[in-house]
Amino acid sequence: MKKLVEWKNSKYRKPLILKGARQVGKTWLLKEFAEHHYKNMAYFNFDEHPEYKQFFESTKDVDRILQNLMMASKEVINYEAPQDTLIVFDEIQECPNALNTLKYFCENTPHYHVACAGSLLGIALSKPASFPVGKVDFLEVRPMTFVEFLMANGDGNLAAYMDSIEKLEPVPDAFFNPLYEKLKMYFVTGGMPESVRAWTQERDVELMQKVQSNILDAYELDFAKHTEPREFPKISLIWKSIPSQLAKENKKFIYKVVKEGARAREYEDSLQWLCDAGLSHKIYRSSAPGLPISAYDDLSAFKLYMMDVGLLRRFSKLAPSAFGEGNRLFVEFKGALSENYVLQALQSQFEATPRYWTTDNPNYEVDFIIQRENDIFPVEVKSEDNVESRSLRKYKEKYGEKVKLRVRFSLSNLRLDDDLLNIPLFMADHSDRIIGMALEQIAENSK
């Protein structure tokens, strides 16, 4: 919401496109934004009203298009005070001509406030002809974070406590224990708004399970509806293989797990479709910690994660009762839920997508490496009680002075040992800030 308000007030404002997977709350967000920050909203949904598409076919004249839309829909746009109205184009992927027309909104009528959302916009935007490069602003909408889950669950005090931490010292038990328990609940619900609501407002586990199943079913229907018939079975096979890929000790994506005898060239377009749709995240192996991080990608090796930890838990058929079984949610599937959760937290804080690092003979693997400003940091996710970091130690031996800080997420408390920073899993949303504090402390200690 803060970012939307910044967009509204920017003198460089362009038409806005909200990107994100289906059901992460894009439409709700725009309606809520309009209600609190505009006098009225003119809402046009191309899926509900396919007849609106024809207004974009014969002209690029923005005022004429808006006039036709208003007459057809009874929506109102105040020409005298255009800043009072938020114009919303929803399910805009159904009307490529509307996407293209955003160029003319930007160039000819910048006084209109236009925001768009759509469920498979990543797919539409991957076709360069369909959208005006440089003429739109983007905002990525992801599933709710753990901190947002806490606020929805009435635990604003726990969220406020984490916000207030200014020193790298252990979190008191009075906060550590409830945060640990709430994080287990978040692994069950995930961050899809409807699933969170089923738990936080209804306290209904069965309803939450049903909501998650419905979301997963809706994604499968999207595969069928929005792809060529020959691609549908391939996308479905890759999608269904994700839990078993992540349950392995070595989480590198292997095509043979998708289907016996499967080859990369047959399936890479289908895999890219899942990533463009925002349903999965592809994390490449990095050959070395250099800048920019993307320059060292090994394109033949990658890991594939799901976009939401709760959906991964549901898809993996792990029952919510695991919530009451100690740290089982964290260690099940070789810690895949914990890794998926940490990846989600890192992606929303750092501009560059994380990578991972491995060596062969002997085998060492660092779960993620992240680029923060002009530094590269290795990140390990430990979900068991044993937090010895062999791979982080090996990484440090290999790259020496390049490694200012090593980061470990675990169920242990917050602390900094020399250059090894341990962040409790429940503080993953604060990684950027805590890493900054650790670097300051290391610099202070070296004086």
N, C-alpha and C positions, 0 to 999 in steps of 0.2 A: 504493500500500500504506500509506503514511504517513497518507493521508486516511482510509482505512478504519479504521486503528487509532484515529485521533482520533474517528471516529464511534462505534466500540465503547465508548470511554471517556467519551463525553459524557453528562452527566446530562440533557441535553435530546434524547437520541437518539429518533428516530422510525424507522419502517420505511424502509429504504433502497431506492431505485431506481437501478440503474446504467443510464445512457443511453449510446447510441453505436451506430454502424453495425454491421452484421453482420460478424463475424470480426475485431473489434479486440481480442478477448481478455477479454470480460466474464466468461464462465463460468470460464475458467482462473483469472482473478484472484480470484473468490470462493472457488474450491476451494483455492487456494494460501493465501489469507487464513485460511480455516477450519483448514487443516492446521497453521499456525504460531501461531494466536492463540485457538483453541478446543479443547476436549477432543474434541468430535465435531461432525459436520455432518449435518443432516437435509435431504436433497436431493430436491426434487420437480420433475420436468420435465413440463410440460403438453403438450408436443409429443409426447414419447415415450409418455406415459400420459394420453391424452385422458379416460380414465375418472375421473381425479382431479377433473375439473371439476364432476361432479355433487355433490360434497361441499359446494360453495359455493352451490348453487342453492337449497337448502331452508332454510338457516339462516345467520345472521351470528354465531352463537356460536363464538368462536375456539377454545375448549377442545374443543368437540364436533368442529369441523372437523379440528383437529390429531389428535384421537383416531382419527377415521376414516382420515386419511392414514397414520398410523402402522400401523394394522391392515392397510391395503391394501398398504403398501410395505415393511414390516419395518424402517423407519427408527426411530431412538430419540431421544426428546426427554426430557431429565431434568427432571421437574416440580419436584423438590426444589431443583435448582440450574440454573434456566433460562439463567443467564449462561454456562454451559459449552457450550451448543449454538448453532451458527449455523443458522438455518432458511433454506434457499434455495429460492425459487420461480423456476425457470428457464423461459424462453419464456412469460413471464406474459402476453404479449399474446394468447396463445391462450385465455386465461380472463379475460375482462373482470370477471367476478364476484369473482375473486381480487384483482384490482386494487382493486375497490371495498371489499373486506373489510379492506384495509390500514387503513382509517379505524378499524375496531374493534380491530385490533391496537394502534393508537396510543392510543385512548381507554381501552380496557378492560383490555388486557394489555401495558402498556409494558415489563414485565420480559422479554418474549421478544425475542430479537435476530433480526430478519427482514430479509433482503436479497433483492432481486429483480433479474433480468436478462431481457432479451428482445431479439430481433433487430430488430423494427420498432416499438419502444416509442414513438418520436416520433410515429408515426401514431396509435397507440392513445391517447396522451396529448393529441393535438390534438382529441380528441372529449371535451368537458368532462364528459359524463355518466359516463365510465368510470373516473375516478379522484378520490380524495378531496383536494380542494384544502386545502393547509395541514397535512395529516396525514402527509406523507412527506418524507424528505430525498432530494436528488438528487446523484448524482456522475456527471459526464460522463467517459466513457472514449474517448480519441481514439487514432489510430494512434501508434506509437512515435515519439518525437522523434529528432532527430539525435543528441542526447546519449545517449539510451537505446540507439540503434543502436551508438554507439561502445562502450558498456559490453558489449553483447551480442557485439560483434566482438573483444573482448579488448583494446580500446584505452582502458581506464579511465584510463591515465596522461594521455591527451589530454583526456579529460573533466575530470579533476582539475585539469589546467593551466588550462583555461578558467574553472573554478570559482575558482581562486586569484587571478585577475587583479583587482587593486585600483587600478590606475592606467591612464589613457588614454594608453598609449604603444604603439609598434608591437610586434606579436607576432614573436618571433625566428623566423628561417627554419626552425630545427629543429622548431618546432611548426606554423608557418604552412603549410609545404609538405605534410606528412602530413595535416593537417586539410583542406586543399584537395582532396587526392586522395580522402580518405574521404568527403567531401561528395559528390563525383561518384558514388561507389559508392552512397551513400544515395539519390541521385536515381534510380538504377537499381532498387534494391530497394524503396524507399519504406519505410513504417513498419508495414505489415501484419505481425503477428507471424510468421505461417507463412512469408511471403516472406523475412523477415529470418533466420529459422531455416535456410531452404534455403541461404542464402548463408553465414551465419556458422558453421554447423556442418558443412555438406556441401560448401561452396565449389562448388556445382553451379548454373551459370547456367541451364541448360536446365530444371532442376527449378524454379528460382525463376520463370522465365517461365511455366511450366505452372501453378504455384500462382496467379500473378497472373491468368492467363486463367480459371482455375476460379472465382476470387473474382468476377471480372467477369461470368462466366456465371451464377453464383448470384444476383447482383443482378438480372440480367434475368429469371430465374425468379421472383424475388420480385415483380417488376412484374406478372407474369401471375397469380401466386397470390393476391396481396393487394390487387388493385384490381378495379374493375368492368371488364368486358370492353371497354367503349368507351374507357376511360382508358388501357388498356395500350399501344396503338400510339402515343399522344401522349407518354406518359412515355418510351417507348423512343426516339422521335425526338429529344426534347430531350436525353436522356442521350447519344445518339450524336453530337449536334451540338457538345458541349462542347469537344472538341479543336479543331475548326475555328473555333469562336467565339473561343477563346483565341489562335489562330494569327494573328489579324488585328492590324494596328497599333493600331487602336482596338478594345479588347476589350469594349466595351459589347455586351450581349446583344441580338441582333437576331432577331426571330421568323422573318423570311424565310429565315434560314439553316437553321432547323429544317425548314421546308417552304414552297415557293413559295406566296405568298398567305396564309400563316398570320397570324392576328390574336391579339393578347394575350389577349382574353377567352376564346378557345377553349382556350388552353394554360396559363393561369395556375394553374389547379387542379392540373394535372399537374406543373408546375414546383414548386409548393409541396409536393407529395407527395415529390419528390426531396429537398427541403430538410428536411422533417419526418423523413424516413427517415435523415437524417444523411449522405447520399451526396454532396450538393453544398452549396456555401455561396454564398448570395446577398449581394452587397456593393453597397449602394445608393450612388448619386452624392450627394454632399453639396453644398448650395448655398453654405454658409459655415461657418467653424470656430466654432461656438457650442456652449453647454452647455444641455441634454444633447445629445450628438452626434446622437441619433435625431430631434431636433426639426427638423433641417435636411435631412432626407432628401427627395430628388427621387424619388418612387415610380415615375416613368415610366422611369427610367434605372438600370440595374444591370449588374454583371458576375457571371458564374456560374463558380465554380471547383469542382474535384473535391476530395473529402475526403482524398486521399492523393497525394503527388507521384509515387510509384512506379506507382500504378495509372494516373495520367494519362500517364506515360511509356509504359506498356504499351499503353494504349488508343490512344495516338497512333501506335503501330507504329514507335516509334523503337528501333532494335536496341541491346542492351547494349554492342555494340562501340563506340558513340559515347563510351563511358567513356575509351577510349584516344586520342580525337581532340581533344586540347587542351581548350579551354573550350566545345566544341560542345554539351554537355548544358545549359550555362547559357544559350547564345544561341539555340538552336533554338526554333522556334515563337515568334519575337519575345520570347524570354525568359519564356515562359509557365510553364515548370517552376520557374524561380527565383521568380516571383511567387507561384505556388501554394505553394511551400515556405515563403516568408516569411509568407504569410497563415496557414498552419498554426501557425507558431511564434508569431505575434502573438496568435492566438485563444486559445492556452492560457495566455497571460500577462496579458491585459487583459480586464476584465469586459465592456466594450462591444464589440460586433462592429465591426471596422474599416469605414470607408467609403472612397470615393475622390473626387477633385475634378478638375473640368475647366473650361476656358473655351473658347468658340468665337470664331473670327475675331479674332486668330490662335489657333490651337489649342495649348493647354497642358494637360498631364495629370499630376497627382500620383497615383501608383499607389494609395496608401492614406493615409487620415488616421486617427489613433488618439487615443482619449481615455485619458489616464493621470491618475488622480485628477481634479483640476479644470483640467487643461491639455489642449489639442489640439495634436498635432504632425503635420506633414506627413512622409510617408515615401516615398522613391523607391527602386526596385529597379533597379540597373544590372548587367547581366550581361555587357556588353562591356567592352573596355579603355577606351573613351571614357566617362569618368564626369562630364563636364560636366553640371551640373544646371540647365538652362534653366527648367524648370517650377518647381523649388524656389525659384529666384531670383524668378520672377514672383509666386509665392505670397507670398513675403516682401514684395515691393513692394506687393502689394495689401492685405495684412493687418498689415504693420508691427509695432507693439509687441505685438500679440497673439501673435506667433510667437517664443517663447522659444528654440526649438531646432528645427533642421531635421535630419532623419535620412536617411541614404543607406546602403543595403546594396549592397555591390559586392565585386569580387574584389581590391580594394585593402586596405591594412592599416588597423588601428585608429588613428584620430586624430580630434582635434577642432580644426577651423579656425574661429575665432570662434564662430559659432552653428551651424556645419555639422558634424555628427557622422557620420563614416564608420565603419560597422560591417562587418567582413568577413562575407560570407554565412554562413560556418560558425559564427558566434557569434550567430545569430538567436535561439536559445533563451535567450540572456542579455540580450535587448533591454531589458527593464524595468530590470534592475540597471545596465546600462551607461548608459541614458538618465539614471538617477538620479545616477550619477557625473558625467556631463557637466553636468547642471544645477548640481550642487555646485561644479564647477570654474568655470562661468560666473559663479555668484554670488560666488565667492572673487575672481575676476579683476576684478569690478566694484567691489569695496570700495576 
